[in-house]
Amino acid sequence: MLTISISNKAITEKAKKNAERELTLIDKNLMNLTRNFEDYVRILSTENRLQNQLEFVRSNSLNSIENIDVEKTLKEVISNIVEPNTKMVAASIMSSKNILFDIGYADKSSVYSQFNNPMINKVIETKRPVWTNLFKLKYRYGSDENVFAIAKSIIGRNTGSRLGIAILYIKETDIASIYLDNILNESDKFFILDSKNNIISTQDKCDLYQKFDENKYLGRYKLNKLSNNGSLVSNIDGRQVLVTLHKFDKLDWKIISTTPMDEITSENKGITRLIIIIGVACLVFAFVASYLLSYTISKPILKLVKIMKEIKQGNLGLRADFNANDEIGMLGDGFNSLMDRINKLLEQIYTEQRLKRESEFRLLQSQIKPHFLYNTIETIISFIKLDLKENAIMSAKYLAGFYRISLSKGNDIITINDEMLLINNYLSIQKLRYVEYMDYQLQFDEEILRYQIPKLTLQPLVENSIYHGLKQKEDKGTLVIKGYKYKDCINIDVYDDGIGMTQDKIESILRGSSENNKSPDFGVSSVDSRLKLLYGKEYGLKIESLVGQYTKVTVRLPATEL
């Protein structure tokens, strides 16, 4: 019983830490989502055409034709900014005269009910994006949606006068998807509460807008007694439940998860029963063996058992010291050889895991390269200065697509289809920047798109082809990326008709080393070593090249569906 109690306690403590880590991850994802929306509403509020139209509305009384023209222009502006972000359900623009322009399908009455004079004054005085509580947004065609709104005051860039308010809407279901993806057990529940402890997001939508029932979910405890990242085990209707709280300080929200303890300890109960059965069997066997074996045989075995117990406690340096040439001596020698082998394997596993973590850490560092982000932003600024707004919009769209997939909720393994889209966004930006250097083609067989690939496997190879192959060429070159299934493997060829390289250079790239991690070829060797660590030495990179003619890098992966 003591062993079971200690085991259950250890599992409970581990479950608490896992729940706290899970809520911390939800907090980070929620922070990214809210910051993303705040960036969009800031971009919308500073858009030139939108400000010009609102300045015109402020200075004039519009007739019906002028009102239609204003709405048409505002729709175009909002479409260019909002449509790339699929999580935005609708958008509205309110003029300085509190006139709500009919942008999209939102019913004006539901918007006015939320953006009354006190709320409008709050947005004006705050000067930064302001979030509303959960409310029902009605549509003109009759349905409604539970949404949050984020609003930002629009200030004239030239005049400094207040021109109106930009409003974006996000569905509660999009907020809920952040934690729904982390649910492991059917009985797990998640709640997001506002500053007044009203439920603003949960699985059961019938609970929305209701007060969080502390008696039902916390028993004798109260929310104000739980510290940030606090956990407790509460008895609810005769059932032990693990309750964990995390505060989302940015919007003064609380994230709460509840998990029944019987689901956490269910696996341990089966293991405990198995241990008891094995223990009883071993006890019976030991009793019979001790009765049958003589003292001379049992003594060295008992000594070996004692050594094994000490080794189990962590003293792996102990060895059996039997001075016998019989079966007991052979047993001692075999045991010593086994322990030596175990120590070597443990050292090997430790070394491999360390190398794997170092490789993954370097990959994570190289996922979002600052110079690529800065260069792309500079390119967008240049397009805007040159009045090439379509190119600027496309560059921003490609950049958003690249980083959306490269982040991918922290997942390190994605589908080949996602990797192809990521590379397409990357190459689209590079072609806008280096149109005189390169053309590219993506040729992926449809049947391989569902298979898995480590994220950002191709980007270092493509970057290497552009900067060290095509850009060094005197005339315009071509980059071809071809993916296909070969036998039971997936092959992806990255081919460029650039300046090529020598065999010594190829061997140097594949050899790689952590001491040369600033080399421009380090990304290629990192990809090769990472694939070998993940899938085995038969996978990785193969490089073919002829100086002055071409370079082809082939990625070999196992055909595993995600």
C-alpha positions, 0 to 999 in steps of 0.5 A: 500500500505504501508503494501504491501511495508513493507511486500515485503521489509521484504521478499526481505531481507529474500531472500537475507539472504537465498541466502547468506546462500545458497552460503555459503553452496555451498562454504563449499561443494565445499571446501570439494570436492576440498580438497578431490581431493587434498588429492587423488592426494597427496596420488597418488604422494607418492605411493611407486610402482608409484615412483619406476616405475617413478624412473626406467623411469627417469634412463632408456630408455624404450623399447616397452615391458618395456613401457607396463610393466610400464603402466600396473603397473601405471594402477594398482596403479591408480585403487587402489586409484582412482576407489573408488572415482566415481567423478574422470573421469580419471587420467594421469601420466607424467614422468620427461621427460614429457612422458605422459603414456596412463592411461585410455581413455584420448587423449594425445593431449588434455592433452598436450595442457593443460599441456604445459611447463609453466603449468608444470613449475608452478606445479613443482615450486608450490610443492602443488596441482595446479588446471587448468581452465576448458578445454575439455578433449578428449577421444580416442574413439571420445567424449569429456568432460568439466573437471578441472584438478588437478596436483601435482609434484611427488618428489622421497621419497628417492632421492628427485629428480623430478619424474613426475606429477600426474594428476586427472580430475573431470567433470564440471557436478560434480561441478555443482551438488553442486548447482543444488541440491539447485535450488528451482525455474526454473528461478534461475541461478547459475554461477561459474567464474574464476579469469578472470570472464570466466564462468566455470560452469553453468546450460546452458553448452552453456555459458561455456568458455564465458565471464560473461555478466555484462550488462546482469546480473548486469545492471549498476553494476559491479562485482568489486563493489559487496563485498564478500557475497554481494547482490543487486536487479538489473533491467534486461530487465524490470524484477527485479532480486536478484543477490548474489555473494560469493567468493571462495577464495581457487581457486579465483573463484566467485559463483553467483546466480540470482533469479527473484524477482517476484518468491520470492514475488509471494506468498506474492501477494496472501496473500496480496489479501487475507488480503485486502479481509478479511480486507474489510469484517471485516470493513463492519462487524464492521460498521454494528455491531457498528450501531446495538450494543448499547454503553454499549455493544460496549464499553467492546468489544472495550476495549477487542480489545485494549487489543488484539492489545497490546497482538499482539504487544508482551505483552502476560501478559495482561488480560481482567478485566471485572467485569460482570456476563453476556455474556461479562464477560464470553467472558472476562473469556474465553479470559483470559483462552485462553491466559493462555493456549496459554502461557503454550503451547508456554512454552511447545513448547519452551522446546520441541524445546530446547530439540530437538536442544540439542539432535540433537547437541549432535548427530552431535557431535557424528557423527564423533568420533575422537577415531574411526577415529584415531583407524582406521588410526592406524589400516591402518598404522599397516596393512601397516607395516605388509605388509597387503596392501590388508587389509589396502586398504579395511580398507581405503575403508570402512572408506571412505564409512562410512564418505561419508554416515555419512556426506551425504550432511548435511541431517539428514534423510537418507534411511534405505539402506544407514544406512545399508551400513554405518553400514556395513562399520563400522562393516567391519572395526571393524571386521578387528580390532577385528576378534577374538571377533566377527562375524556379519550378516546383514539381512534387508528385501528388502521392507524396504530399501526405508524407512527413518531413522534418520542418525546414529541411529544404530551406537551407538547401534552397538558400545554398543553391541561390546564394552559392550557385545561381547568384555567382553565375553570370547569366540567369539560372533556374532552380528546380525542386522535384519530389517523388517516391522511389521504391519505399522512400521519398526522394526530393531533388534540389537542382540548380544550373549554377556554378557547381562545386568540386568533389572536395567541396562536396565532401567538406559540406557533408562532413561538417562540424559544430566548430564551423557552425558559422560557415555558409554550408553549415545549414546543409550539413545540419540537415544531413546530420538531423535526418540521420539522427531521426531516421537512421544512417541510410537516410540523409543527403546526397550531392552531385555536381559538375563545376560550371554546370550544375549541382543536385542535392537529393534528400532521402526520407522514409515514406511515413504518413503524418 
